[in-house]
Amino acid sequence: MNAKADQSIQPYIESPEKLKKLYRHVIFVASLSQIFGGAGLAAGITVGALLAQQMLGTAAYAGLPIALFTLGSAGAALLVGQLSQRWGRRPGLTTGFMLGGVGGLGVVLAAILGSIPLLWVSLIIYGSGTATNLQARYAGTDLASKNQRGKAVSIIMVSATAGAFAGPNMVGIMGRFALSIGIPALAGPFLLSGTAFIVAGMIIFLLLRPDPFLIAKAIEAYKQENSQEELLPDTVQAINKKGVAAGAAIMVLTQMTMIAIMTMTPVHMGHYGHDLSDIGLLIGIHIGAMYLPSVFTGILVDKFGSTAMSIASGAILGGASALAAFAPGDSLAALVLALALLGIGWNFGLISGTTQVIDSTDPAQRAKIQGTVDVFIALAGASGGVLSGMVVAGSSYAVLSLIGGLVSLVLIPIILWSRTSSKAQSSNP
């Protein structure tokens, strides 16, 4: 390590209090960006399917917008992960949020012009904001100790609740505002989304200094250079691969189930006469349920472990899917409850899976692996979004929900198998 690098990290090595102060600052900045990022994500999700249905004249491809921006988020996750690994969280997250803002404003322009190709391209770029919003959860863990990681993810995710709840509930307001300036009503929420993502990017760019990931990498390198312990790289690598795979599986299955059902619920509600205010309320509660439980989820993950919380995730998602399948379409209360449970199950899965991935990596390759894992999460969401519209068009919303429940329940045997396999490996070195 060169003298300059030593100089930059020495204050944090010598003063645990200084490191804790930086950790708290990073949590604050990442959380602040999540308030705006949550609004950007939620507002677009609320009306994406409805905008596509309006522009295409059919519900068969209503799931395509979420599929496209989820697919776009896959490429963005890889980009943000690579940028973060090489240059730090600040440039990676700033780039992702700014691209998401450009995409959101592009959707508005596409609606004004009535251009389907521009809509598809803009939705893909808009997905950058979605990916970055998810990857921001990793920033808080860079300087966290092992028994703080679940809590760190939780604090950042819960901060998105304010924006996530406000975004959908501003759908009606933004729709009326859009009409007042000559923009189609359903494009109004994307005007909010684009602006919110840009603000989130500016917060990261201006305030995330010094970069927590670069500090964490430097500290880890310093520790390795000064460590007197013998390392067993082959064993560590094998255990890390298994942990990364298990954590990724948890997040992929929960994402697929959640996206598929959430995507088609607004369309399902539209068939039963619910207006935009009802849909905005439901999606706001759903996304609030995705993030608000984080207050407790991280603590539970740190206390009981990711395996127990992953099993709980699968069970809750299965119950939510069954309720969505059998709830009367004209019952707002029943659908709200189903989507709230769907959000809670997703929250348990994302935080437990994220913690497992973090525990299975070290700073030397962590951001790159995190970005790769988020690619698979995004692809799972894209698949769920595309297939959801086709399943509903070919059968019904109830069938879609039951399929989602079955997918989520697959999580339980996978986690049990992974745990049994890990025990067998540890007892047979």
C-alpha distance (Angstrom), angle and dihedral (degrees) to the residues before:
residue distance angle dihedral
M1 . . .
N2 3.83 . .
A3 3.79 125.7 .
K4 3.79 92.9 -106.9
A5 3.79 91.9 55.1
D6 3.80 90.5 46.4
Q7 3.78 89.8 51.5
S8 3.79 93.8 50.6
I9 3.80 95.9 53.1
Q10 3.79 100.8 31.2
P11 3.83 94.6 89.8
Y12 3.83 90.1 54.5
I13 3.81 92.8 47.5
E14 3.78 93.6 47.3
S15 3.79 95.9 43.1
P16 3.83 118.2 45.9
E17 3.80 87.3 -178.1
K18 3.82 90.8 58.7
L19 3.80 89.7 50.4
K20 3.80 91.1 49.6
K21 3.80 89.6 50.4
L22 3.80 90.8 52.6
Y23 3.82 89.8 47.3
R24 3.82 90.5 54.2
H25 3.81 90.7 47.6
V26 3.81 91.6 51.8
I27 3.80 91.2 49.0
F28 3.82 89.8 51.2
V29 3.81 94.9 48.8
A30 3.80 94.8 44.3
S31 3.80 90.3 47.0
L32 3.81 92.3 50.0
S33 3.79 91.1 51.5
Q34 3.80 89.4 49.8
I35 3.80 92.2 59.6
F36 3.80 89.5 62.9
G37 3.80 94.4 34.1
G38 3.80 90.2 53.7
A39 3.79 91.0 52.9
G40 3.80 90.7 48.8
L41 3.78 92.5 50.9
A42 3.80 97.6 43.2
A43 3.78 99.4 46.3
G44 3.80 92.8 54.3
I45 3.79 94.8 44.7
T46 3.79 91.4 53.1
V47 3.80 96.6 62.6
G48 3.81 104.7 17.8
A49 3.80 94.3 100.1
L50 3.81 92.3 42.5
L51 3.81 92.3 50.9
A52 3.80 91.2 51.1
Q53 3.80 91.5 47.1
Q54 3.80 90.0 51.3
M55 3.80 95.6 46.9
L56 3.83 95.6 41.6
G57 3.80 97.2 38.1
T58 3.83 93.6 -133.4
A59 3.81 138.2 80.4
A60 3.82 93.3 -143.9
Y61 3.80 91.3 89.0
A62 3.80 97.6 32.2
G63 3.79 89.4 114.1
L64 3.81 91.6 57.8
P65 3.85 97.7 87.4
I66 3.79 93.3 56.9
A67 3.79 89.1 42.2
L68 3.82 91.1 52.3
F69 3.77 97.9 47.4
T70 3.79 89.3 42.3
L71 3.81 88.6 51.7
G72 3.79 88.8 48.0
S73 3.77 88.8 51.4
A74 3.81 88.6 57.9
G75 3.79 92.0 62.2
A76 3.79 90.8 40.5
A77 3.82 91.8 51.2
L78 3.79 89.4 56.6
L79 3.81 91.5 45.9
V80 3.81 94.6 47.5
G81 3.81 91.0 45.5
Q82 3.80 92.9 51.2
L83 3.81 93.1 45.4
S84 3.80 91.0 48.1
Q85 3.81 92.5 48.3
R86 3.78 93.0 51.7
W87 3.81 104.5 33.0
G88 3.80 106.1 12.1
R89 3.80 140.8 -97.6
R90 3.81 94.5 -68.7
P91 3.83 99.0 65.1
G92 3.80 92.0 36.3
L93 3.80 96.9 51.9
T94 3.81 94.1 38.4
T95 3.81 91.8 54.1
G96 3.79 92.9 47.9
F97 3.80 95.7 49.1
M98 3.82 93.0 46.5
L99 3.80 92.0 51.2
G100 3.80 89.3 49.4
G101 3.80 89.5 53.6
V102 3.80 92.1 51.2
G103 3.80 89.9 49.9
G104 3.80 93.2 50.5
L105 3.79 91.8 52.0
G106 3.81 88.8 45.8
V107 3.83 89.7 58.5
V108 3.82 88.5 55.0
L109 3.80 90.7 52.2
A110 3.82 90.8 47.5
A111 3.81 90.8 53.4
I112 3.80 91.3 49.2
L113 3.82 92.2 50.1
G114 3.81 94.5 37.8
S115 3.82 88.4 -128.0
I116 3.81 114.2 157.7
P117 3.87 94.6 -173.2
L118 3.80 91.3 52.1
L119 3.80 89.3 47.6
W120 3.83 91.7 54.8
V121 3.82 93.6 46.8
S122 3.80 92.7 46.1
L123 3.80 92.2 49.0
I124 3.80 90.4 53.7
I125 3.81 90.8 51.6
Y126 3.82 90.1 43.9
G127 3.80 86.6 60.5
S128 3.81 88.2 72.2
G129 3.78 88.5 73.9
T130 3.79 91.1 51.6
A131 3.80 92.4 51.2
T132 3.79 92.9 45.9
N133 3.77 92.0 48.3
L134 3.80 88.0 57.7
Q135 3.81 95.5 42.8
A136 3.80 91.8 52.4
R137 3.81 86.5 74.2
Y138 3.80 88.9 69.8
A139 3.81 93.8 57.2
G140 3.79 92.8 70.7
T141 3.79 92.1 54.5
D142 3.81 96.9 55.0
L143 3.79 93.1 87.8
A144 3.82 98.1 25.5
S145 3.79 121.8 111.7
K146 3.80 117.6 -119.2
N147 3.80 93.7 -97.1
Q148 3.83 91.3 49.2
R149 3.79 99.8 53.0
G150 3.78 98.9 91.1
K151 3.79 90.1 47.3
A152 3.82 92.2 47.6
V153 3.81 91.9 53.3
S154 3.80 88.9 47.2
I155 3.79 95.9 52.0
I156 3.79 92.3 53.0
M157 3.78 94.5 44.0
V158 3.79 94.3 48.5
S159 3.80 88.8 54.3
A160 3.79 88.2 64.5
T161 3.81 89.1 61.5
A162 3.81 94.5 82.7
G163 3.78 93.0 53.6
A164 3.79 93.7 37.1
F165 3.78 91.9 55.1
A166 3.81 95.5 40.1
G167 3.82 94.7 48.4
P168 3.82 99.0 63.1
N169 3.80 92.1 39.4
M170 3.79 89.5 56.9
V171 3.80 91.0 57.0
G172 3.79 92.9 98.1
I173 3.80 93.1 44.7
M174 3.80 93.2 47.3
G175 3.79 90.4 45.7
R176 3.80 91.5 55.6
F177 3.80 91.1 43.8
A178 3.79 90.5 50.9
L179 3.80 91.6 51.4
S180 3.80 90.2 49.6
I181 3.83 90.9 59.3
G182 3.81 95.8 40.7
I183 3.80 99.5 -96.8
P184 3.84 123.2 128.3
A185 3.81 109.9 -96.3
L186 3.82 95.5 -121.9
A187 3.82 90.2 55.5
G188 3.80 91.5 59.2
P189 3.82 95.5 83.2
F190 3.81 90.3 53.4
L191 3.80 88.2 56.1
L192 3.80 86.3 58.9
S193 3.81 91.5 44.1
G194 3.78 95.3 52.5
T195 3.79 93.3 47.7
A196 3.82 93.1 45.9
F197 3.82 93.0 51.7
I198 3.80 91.4 50.1
V199 3.83 91.0 51.0
A200 3.83 89.7 49.4
G201 3.80 89.7 52.3
M202 3.79 92.0 50.5
I203 3.81 91.2 51.3
I204 3.81 91.1 53.7
F205 3.80 93.0 44.6
L206 3.79 95.7 49.3
L207 3.81 102.6 35.7
L208 3.81 110.5 28.2
R209 3.80 94.9 91.7
P210 3.01 129.4 166.7
D211 3.77 95.3 28.8
P212 3.83 109.6 -113.7
F213 3.79 95.7 -151.5
L214 3.80 93.7 52.7
I215 3.80 89.8 48.7
A216 3.82 91.0 48.6
K217 3.82 91.9 49.7
A218 3.78 92.1 48.7
I219 3.80 92.9 48.7
E220 3.81 91.7 48.1
A221 3.82 90.9 50.1
Y222 3.81 90.2 49.0
K223 3.81 91.3 51.0
Q224 3.81 92.3 49.4
E225 3.80 92.4 49.4
N226 3.79 90.9 50.8
S227 3.79 97.8 38.4
Q228 3.79 118.1 114.5
E229 3.81 94.4 -167.5
E230 3.79 123.8 106.6
L231 3.80 112.6 -116.6
L232 3.80 125.9 -144.4
P233 3.81 101.9 -152.9
D234 3.81 97.4 175.9
T235 3.81 94.1 53.3
V236 3.79 93.2 42.9
Q237 3.79 92.0 48.8
A238 3.81 93.2 50.9
I239 3.79 92.6 49.2
N240 3.81 90.7 46.4
K241 3.80 92.6 51.8
K242 3.79 91.7 51.9
G243 3.81 91.6 47.7
V244 3.80 92.7 48.4
A245 3.82 91.4 48.8
A246 3.80 92.9 49.6
G247 3.80 93.1 46.3
A248 3.80 91.1 47.9
A249 3.83 92.1 49.4
I250 3.79 90.9 53.0
M251 3.80 93.2 52.1
V252 3.81 95.4 41.2
L253 3.81 95.2 54.4
T254 3.79 94.9 43.3
Q255 3.81 90.9 48.5
M256 3.79 93.5 49.3
T257 3.79 93.3 50.5
M258 3.79 94.9 44.7
I259 3.81 96.7 46.2
A260 3.82 94.4 47.0
I261 3.80 95.6 52.8
M262 3.80 96.6 36.5
T263 3.81 92.3 50.3
M264 3.78 95.8 58.3
T265 3.80 99.8 35.9
P266 3.85 94.0 85.1
V267 3.82 89.8 50.1
H268 3.82 90.3 46.8
M269 3.80 89.8 50.7
G270 3.79 91.3 48.8
H271 3.80 89.6 58.9
Y272 3.81 88.7 58.1
G273 3.79 95.6 49.7
H274 3.81 101.0 -100.7
D275 3.80 112.5 152.4
L276 3.81 130.2 -138.2
S277 3.80 92.2 -90.1
D278 3.82 91.4 57.7
I279 3.79 91.4 46.1
G280 3.81 91.8 47.4
L281 3.81 90.9 50.2
L282 3.81 92.4 49.8
I283 3.80 95.3 47.0
G284 3.81 90.5 44.4
I285 3.81 91.2 54.4
H286 3.81 90.6 43.8
I287 3.80 93.8 52.4
G288 3.80 90.4 41.9
A289 3.81 87.0 55.2
M290 3.79 88.5 50.4
Y291 3.80 91.8 59.3
L292 3.82 111.8 17.2
P293 3.84 96.2 69.3
S294 3.80 86.7 61.3
V295 3.82 86.5 89.3
F296 3.79 87.1 74.1
T297 3.80 104.5 18.7
G298 3.79 96.1 72.8
I299 3.79 91.6 50.1
L300 3.82 90.2 49.4
V301 3.80 92.0 48.5
D302 3.81 91.7 49.7
K303 3.81 90.5 48.0
F304 3.82 104.4 39.0
G305 3.80 101.6 22.2
S306 3.79 134.7 -114.2
T307 3.83 94.5 -83.7
A308 3.82 94.9 62.8
M309 3.80 92.6 44.4
S310 3.81 91.9 47.7
I311 3.81 90.9 54.7
A312 3.81 89.0 48.8
S313 3.81 88.2 51.5
G314 3.80 92.7 54.8
A315 3.81 92.4 47.8
I316 3.82 94.1 48.9
L317 3.81 93.1 46.6
G318 3.80 89.8 50.2
G319 3.80 91.3 52.0
A320 3.82 92.4 45.9
S321 3.81 91.2 50.9
A322 3.80 92.3 50.9
L323 3.80 91.4 49.4
A324 3.82 91.6 49.4
A325 3.81 89.9 50.0
F326 3.80 95.5 52.7
A327 3.82 101.6 31.1
P328 3.84 114.6 112.6
G329 3.79 108.2 -103.8
D330 3.79 92.1 -132.0
S331 3.83 93.1 52.7
L332 3.79 108.1 96.5
A333 3.82 91.4 -178.5
A334 3.82 94.0 55.5
L335 3.80 93.1 47.3
V336 3.80 91.3 46.7
L337 3.81 90.2 53.0
A338 3.82 91.9 48.3
L339 3.80 93.1 49.6
A340 3.82 91.9 44.4
L341 3.81 90.2 55.1
L342 3.80 88.8 45.8
G343 3.79 89.0 56.1
I344 3.82 93.4 48.0
G345 3.81 92.0 50.2
W346 3.80 90.3 49.9
N347 3.81 90.2 49.2
F348 3.81 92.7 53.2
G349 3.80 91.1 48.1
L350 3.79 96.6 46.3
I351 3.80 96.5 47.9
S352 3.81 95.4 42.9
G353 3.82 91.4 45.9
T354 3.80 92.8 45.4
T355 3.81 91.7 50.7
Q356 3.78 91.2 50.2
V357 3.80 92.1 52.0
I358 3.82 91.6 48.7
D359 3.81 92.1 48.2
S360 3.82 89.3 51.0
T361 3.82 96.6 54.1
D362 3.79 140.0 53.3
P363 3.84 128.9 -143.4
A364 3.81 92.8 -96.8
Q365 3.81 90.3 75.8
R366 3.81 105.1 1.0
A367 3.82 102.4 108.7
K368 3.81 92.7 46.3
I369 3.81 92.0 50.5
Q370 3.80 91.3 44.9
G371 3.79 89.8 53.5
T372 3.82 91.5 48.9
V373 3.81 92.1 49.5
D374 3.79 90.3 50.1
V375 3.82 88.7 53.4
F376 3.80 89.4 62.0
I377 3.80 90.4 45.3
A378 3.80 89.8 52.9
L379 3.81 93.0 46.7
A380 3.80 89.4 50.9
G381 3.78 89.4 52.2
A382 3.80 91.4 47.3
S383 3.80 90.5 52.1
G384 3.78 90.8 49.0
G385 3.80 91.3 49.4
V386 3.82 95.1 49.0
L387 3.77 95.9 44.0
S388 3.79 95.0 43.6
G389 3.80 94.3 68.0
M390 3.79 92.4 45.0
V391 3.81 93.3 48.5
V392 3.81 92.4 49.6
A393 3.82 92.3 45.6
G394 3.81 90.6 49.3
S395 3.81 97.8 41.2
S396 3.82 125.4 -11.8
Y397 3.78 147.1 -66.5
A398 3.82 88.9 -101.2
V399 3.81 91.6 58.3
L400 3.82 90.4 48.7
S401 3.80 90.7 51.7
L402 3.81 93.2 49.3
I403 3.80 91.0 50.1
G404 3.80 88.8 50.7
G405 3.78 89.7 52.1
L406 3.79 91.8 52.8
V407 3.82 91.6 49.3
S408 3.80 91.5 51.7
L409 3.80 93.1 48.6
V410 3.81 89.6 55.8
L411 3.79 83.9 70.8
I412 3.80 92.7 72.6
P413 3.85 99.5 60.0
I414 3.81 90.5 41.5
I415 3.81 91.6 55.2
L416 3.81 92.6 44.3
W417 3.81 90.4 49.2
S418 3.80 91.0 48.4
R419 3.79 91.6 50.2
T420 3.83 92.8 47.7
S421 3.80 91.1 47.2
S422 3.82 91.3 50.5
K423 3.81 91.8 50.7
A424 3.80 91.5 49.0
Q425 3.80 91.1 50.0
S426 3.82 93.1 48.8
S427 3.82 92.0 49.9
N428 3.83 91.8 49.2
P429 3.80 106.0 48.0
